[in-house]
Amino acid sequence: MECKDPPMSKNFPYCEVFGFDKRAIATRLKLMDMGEAQAALAVIFQQKILSCKQKQIIDGFYEQMSTKSEFQGIILHGNFDLSALKRTQAHYIDTLGIDFGSMEYFEDRLRIGWIHVQVGVPLSLYQSAYRALQELMIAAVCEVCSDDAERMDLMSYVLKISNLDMSLAITAYYHTQVNDLQTSLKHLQTEQLQLMHKANTDSLTGLPTREIIKNNLVKGLLELHDHSGSLYVIMADLDFFKNVNDQYGHLTGDYVLKDVANRIRQALRDVDIVGRYGGEEFIILLKNKNLQQAQLIAERVRVHVGSSPINANGQPITITLSQGLACGHVSDSAEDLIERADKALYEAKRSGRNCVITIGC
């Protein structure tokens, strides 16, 4: 049977969501062996069977379903009106198989499936309900039809149309459940990434923590073993920072630390890494640069931090930076390289502060 060809639009949101365009509908109909012969049988079934047996089928359906604890739980939990459910079931049976190749028919059946998912009907109960409905409709066919050939044709039709409807309901059920699961996984992944970022980030400055910097330093030293590039470490410390805390208070001191962290980041390249090492001390990793370029970067950082006062709540505070620069060697451990940079920082402090001292390069 050729399905109708209305354009996909807002009039068919369920078809669009669940992927049923003209081709998909034709494929599903072919899979279920639904063609012109079944279209003719749909009319006969409506006129000859449902016209006189609809109430019997609906009453029998709810009589069977009411014996199932899962069904009872849904009815009680959802506070459903059984008479209203029977009216809904009557509409479903009235439209059963009518123009089953149309977009409208697929839209209606997909919507029914989606609604049942929202209500919380388990798939096993859904399948059980369709089996019960099949049995009742086949029993009605046997009661009404005396002609053996017609009876067999209509029984076959009942199985095919109910299987088509059930396949659409299961499609809606499956896709909705998968989408809900994917959404839940995305939320979990987002939460995990947020937790990881929080654990790896200094809460005050927003810079990587000491441990993250050390991990990057270890990776950089391993790359030296492969003779790929170079590695430099800068230990940077704010000069006379204790005076800031003593004079202006720790909240102002925190503001100054955040501002300095931003200034350091702005003075570095995207490939460079800066982290908070502890207190007012920062650590910077530089890769793939020669010594002169590393010294120029360190000097740029120093100038950028100290070139203008920090405006802390209207109070201009001038901060300078002392830095120790050390280059990595193949034989170094992370601790060795940090220790040399720290010694260079100590020499910068002894040399009058606000300067860059290089050691071991």
N, C-alpha and C positions, 0 to 999 in steps of 0.2 A: 504494500500500500504506500502510495506517495504521500509524504508528510507535507503539510502546508509550509509556506515559505515567508512568514512575516519577518521583518527585520528584527534583529536583537535590539532591545531597547529597555527603557525603564519599566515597560509593561510586563517584562518577563525577567524579573530580578533573580529568581531561583534558577531558571535555566542558565542565566549568565554566570552565576556564582558556581554552579555545579557542572558547567561546561557542556551544555546541551544546545548546540546549534543544529541546523538542518542535517548536516552530515552525521553528527553524533546521534541524533534521533533515528535516522535511517539505519545506522549501524546497530543500535539497540533493538529496533523492531526486527531486523533480520536475524539477530542473535536469538530472539525469543520466538521466531517463526510466526510473526504477526504480519499478515498481508490482507489482500482483498477478501479472501474467504472468511477470515476472522472478522472483518468489518461487517460483512453480511450477517454473520452469526451473532454479532453484538446487538443488531437490531432485533433479531428473532428472540434472543435471550431476554431483552428488555420487554418486548411485547408479550411473549408467551409465558415466561417464568416469573419475572420480577413483578409484573402487573398484578399477579395474584398471590405471590409467595414472599413479598418483601418483608412484611411484618413478622411472618414465621421465621424467616432467616435472621432478622435482627434480634428477636426475642431469644431464639436459640443460641445466637452468638453470645449475648450477654449472660445467658444462663450458664453456658460453658465457661466463659472467662471469669465469672464471679466465684468459681470454685478454686481459682488459682491465687495463692497467697500474694504473689507479686502484683497481680492486678488489684487485689483488695488494698494493698499498701499504697499504690498510686492513687486510687480513688479516695482513700481516707486522707492521705497526706495532702493531696491537691484540693480536697473539699469539693469534688466535682459533683454536679447534678446529673444523676443517671438518665433522667428524661432528656436533658439537653444533649448528653452523649448519644442517645439513641437518635435524636434528630440529626445530629452530625453524621451518624452512620447511615441514616436514610439518604442524606444528600450524596454520600459517597457511593452508595449502591445505585442511586438514580443516575449517576453519571458514569457508572462502570462501563468502560469500553466504548463510550460514545466519542467518536472522532479521536480514537486513541493515537493517531499519528500526528496530531496537531501540537503546536507549541503550547496552546492553552491546556491541553490534557497533561502534558509533561510538567508544566508549571504547577498545576494543581496537585499532582501526586508528589512532586518534590517538596512542595510547601507542607503537605500533610506529614511527610517523613521528617522534615525539619522541626515541625511543631512537636512531634512525639519525642524527638531528642531533647528539646527544651523542657518538656514535662518530666523527662527522666525515665522513659520507657526503655528497659534493657532490650538489646537486640534479640535475645532468646525469646522474650515474651512477644516481641513483634512477630517473629517467625511462627510462634505458636498460634497467634491470633489469625494469621493468614491461613494456616493449615485448618483451623476450625472453620473459618469462613468458606474455604474451598469445600470442605465436607458438607456443610449445610447447603451450599448452592448446588452441589452435585446431587444431594438427596432430593432437593426441590426439582431438579431436572428429571430424576427418575420417577417422581410422583406425577409429573405433568405429562411427560412424553411417552406415548405408547409406541411410536415408530422407532424401531431399533437403530436405524441409521441416523435419524435426527438426534436421538438421545446420545449416541456416541459422539456425534459432531459437537453437540453442545457441551458435553462433559469435557471434551478435549479443549474447547474454547475456554471454559471456566478455568481449567488448569493454566492455560497460556496467559489469559488476561490477568489472573491473580498473580502469576509469576512475574509478569511485566511490572505490575504495580509494586510488588514486593521488591523487585530489583531496584526500582527508583527510590523507594523508601530507604533501602539499605545503602544506596549511593549517597543519599542525603545524610544518613546516619554516619557512614564511614568518613565522608569528607568533613563533616562538622566535628566529629571526634578527633580526627587527625589535625584539623586546624586549631582546635582547642589545645591539643597536646603540643603542637608547634608553638603556639602562643605561650603556653606555660614554660616550655623549654627556653624560649627567648627571654622570658622574665627571669628564669633561674640563671641563665647565662649572663644577663645584664647585672643581676644582683651579685653574681660571682665576680664579674669584672670590676664592679664597684667596690666590693670588699677587697679584692686584690690591689686595686689602685689605692684604696685607703691604707692598707697595710704597708704598701711600698712607697707611700708619699708622706713627707714631713707635714704634719697638720698645720704648722705655722706658715712656712714659706711656700708650700706646694711643690718643693723640690724632691727628687728621689732621696730615699733614706740612705744612711751609711751602709747598710747591708747591700742594697741594690748597687751602689757605686762600687763596692768591693767586688761584687759578682761581675760587673762590667770590666773592672780592672783585671780580674783573673782571665776573662776571655781575651782581653787585649794582649796580655802577656803570652797566652797560648798562640796567638797569631804571630807573635815575634818568632816563635819556634819554627813557624812555616816561612820565615823570612818575608812576611807580607807587611810592609809598612813600618811605622814607628809609633812610639807611645810616650807621652809626657804626662806628668802629674803635677798639678799646682795645688799647694795648700795655701789658702787665703784666710786671713784673720783680720777682723775689724780692730782698728787701733783705738785704745782707750775706751772700749765699749762699756766697761764698768762705770765710767764717769757718766755715761748717758743714763744708765739705770739709776745711779745714785742721785743725779740731778733732776731727772724728769720722770722717773718712775718706770716700772717694768712694762706697763702697757705701751708707753712711748717707745721703750726699748724694743718691744715686739714689732711695733710699726716700722721702726728703723731696719730691723732684720729683714722684714718682708720687702721693703723698698730696695735694700741692697741686693737681695736675691734677684729681684726683677732687673736691676741694673746689670748684674753679672750676666744674666741670660741674654739681655739685649746686646751685650758686647761680644758674645760668642757666636760661632757658626752653628748652623742647624745640626751638624754632625757631632759637635762637642757636647760633653755631658757634664753637668754641674749638680752637685748634691750638697745637702747640709751634713757636715761631718759631726757636728755637736756644738752646743753653745753658740758662739759667734764665729765659728770656724766653718769654712766651705772647702770642698774638694772639687777640682776640675780635671777632667780627662780629655786630652787632645790626641787625636790619631792622625797618621799620615801627613805629618809636617816635619820639617827639619828644625834644628835647634833655634836658628834665627827667627823663623816664623812663629815658633812656640813662644819665644821671648816677646815678640811683637804683640801676640794675642794677650799675653799676661799684662803687658804694659797698657794695652787698650782697655782691659778690664779695670786696672788700677785708676786710669784717668777717668773712665766713665763713672766709676763709683764716687770719686772725690772731686769731680769737676764742678759740681753745684750742690748747695745745701739740700737736705731733705726737709720738706715742709711737713712737720708733725704737728697737726692741729694748730697751725699758724705759727709754730715755733721752728725757725730755721736751724737745722742741726747739720754741721759739716762732719762727714765721716771719711776717713782714709782707710786704705787697705794695704796690709803688708802681705807679700806673697813669696813662697818658696817653690822653685821649679826644679824638678828632677826628671831625667829621662830613663826610660825602662831598658833593661838589658835581658838577654835571653835567660841568664842565670838567676834573675830576680824572682822572688815571691812577691805577692801583693804587699805583704808586711814590709819587706825590704824596701820597696819603692816608696811606700807611704812614709817610712822612717826617714829616708833621705830627703823627701820633700819637706818633712816636718823640721829636719835639721836646717834646711835652707830657709824655712820660715823663721826659725829662731834667729838665724843670722840677720835676716831682714829686720827683725825687731831690734837687735843689737846695733844695727847700722843706722838707726834713727827712725825706723818705720816709714810707711808710705813709699815703699820701693819693692823691687823684684830682685831676689838673689837666686842664682842658679848653682846647683851642686851636682857633681858626678856625671857631667855630660861632656 
